[in-house]
Amino acid sequence: MLVDEKRAIALGQSKSFIVDVSRIARLPITVDYFPGLLDDAVPSFGRDPAIVATIAARIRELIADGFDVVPVDLTSMNSS
């Protein structure tokens, strides 16, 4: 999915970019994951519900077309 330059700039990026739905990582915007969130050390711009909806729809299309989509939630895995 192509994110044009205007939308990219609104999301805090300097130029247009492509979102590859086969390589999406979902990061929780929580204090547990980003401890600096409380003191504004971590900026939380770049959320775009329209992009999320478009990507979710594309993933559903891939599944309907027979692709095996396996979600991996690294935030719930134990680290050693």
MODELLER restraints for C-alpha pairs under 7 A, 6 or more apart:
rsr = mdl.restraints
at = mdl.atoms
rsr.add(forms.Gaussian(group=physical.xy_distance, feature=features.Distance(at['CA:1:A'], at['CA:18:A']), mean=5.38, stdev=0.5))
rsr.add(forms.Gaussian(group=physical.xy_distance, feature=features.Distance(at['CA:1:A'], at['CA:19:A']), mean=5.06, stdev=0.5))
rsr.add(forms.Gaussian(group=physical.xy_distance, feature=features.Distance(at['CA:1:A'], at['CA:20:A']), mean=6.61, stdev=0.5))
rsr.add(forms.Gaussian(group=physical.xy_distance, feature=features.Distance(at['CA:2:A'], at['CA:17:A']), mean=5.97, stdev=0.5))
rsr.add(forms.Gaussian(group=physical.xy_distance, feature=features.Distance(at['CA:2:A'], at['CA:18:A']), mean=4.44, stdev=0.5))
rsr.add(forms.Gaussian(group=physical.xy_distance, feature=features.Distance(at['CA:2:A'], at['CA:19:A']), mean=6.42, stdev=0.5))
rsr.add(forms.Gaussian(group=physical.xy_distance, feature=features.Distance(at['CA:3:A'], at['CA:16:A']), mean=5.50, stdev=0.5))
rsr.add(forms.Gaussian(group=physical.xy_distance, feature=features.Distance(at['CA:3:A'], at['CA:17:A']), mean=5.34, stdev=0.5))
rsr.add(forms.Gaussian(group=physical.xy_distance, feature=features.Distance(at['CA:3:A'], at['CA:18:A']), mean=5.92, stdev=0.5))
rsr.add(forms.Gaussian(group=physical.xy_distance, feature=features.Distance(at['CA:4:A'], at['CA:16:A']), mean=4.68, stdev=0.5))
rsr.add(forms.Gaussian(group=physical.xy_distance, feature=features.Distance(at['CA:4:A'], at['CA:17:A']), mean=6.86, stdev=0.5))
rsr.add(forms.Gaussian(group=physical.xy_distance, feature=features.Distance(at['CA:5:A'], at['CA:15:A']), mean=5.00, stdev=0.5))
rsr.add(forms.Gaussian(group=physical.xy_distance, feature=features.Distance(at['CA:5:A'], at['CA:16:A']), mean=4.10, stdev=0.5))
rsr.add(forms.Gaussian(group=physical.xy_distance, feature=features.Distance(at['CA:8:A'], at['CA:14:A']), mean=6.73, stdev=0.5))
rsr.add(forms.Gaussian(group=physical.xy_distance, feature=features.Distance(at['CA:8:A'], at['CA:15:A']), mean=5.95, stdev=0.5))
rsr.add(forms.Gaussian(group=physical.xy_distance, feature=features.Distance(at['CA:8:A'], at['CA:16:A']), mean=5.41, stdev=0.5))
rsr.add(forms.Gaussian(group=physical.xy_distance, feature=features.Distance(at['CA:9:A'], at['CA:15:A']), mean=6.54, stdev=0.5))
rsr.add(forms.Gaussian(group=physical.xy_distance, feature=features.Distance(at['CA:11:A'], at['CA:45:A']), mean=6.37, stdev=0.5))
rsr.add(forms.Gaussian(group=physical.xy_distance, feature=features.Distance(at['CA:11:A'], at['CA:46:A']), mean=4.11, stdev=0.5))
rsr.add(forms.Gaussian(group=physical.xy_distance, feature=features.Distance(at['CA:11:A'], at['CA:47:A']), mean=6.99, stdev=0.5))
rsr.add(forms.Gaussian(group=physical.xy_distance, feature=features.Distance(at['CA:12:A'], at['CA:45:A']), mean=6.88, stdev=0.5))
rsr.add(forms.Gaussian(group=physical.xy_distance, feature=features.Distance(at['CA:12:A'], at['CA:46:A']), mean=6.14, stdev=0.5))
rsr.add(forms.Gaussian(group=physical.xy_distance, feature=features.Distance(at['CA:21:A'], at['CA:55:A']), mean=6.42, stdev=0.5))
rsr.add(forms.Gaussian(group=physical.xy_distance, feature=features.Distance(at['CA:21:A'], at['CA:59:A']), mean=6.99, stdev=0.5))
rsr.add(forms.Gaussian(group=physical.xy_distance, feature=features.Distance(at['CA:31:A'], at['CA:37:A']), mean=5.74, stdev=0.5))
rsr.add(forms.Gaussian(group=physical.xy_distance, feature=features.Distance(at['CA:31:A'], at['CA:38:A']), mean=6.88, stdev=0.5))
rsr.add(forms.Gaussian(group=physical.xy_distance, feature=features.Distance(at['CA:36:A'], at['CA:42:A']), mean=5.57, stdev=0.5))
rsr.add(forms.Gaussian(group=physical.xy_distance, feature=features.Distance(at['CA:63:A'], at['CA:69:A']), mean=6.48, stdev=0.5))
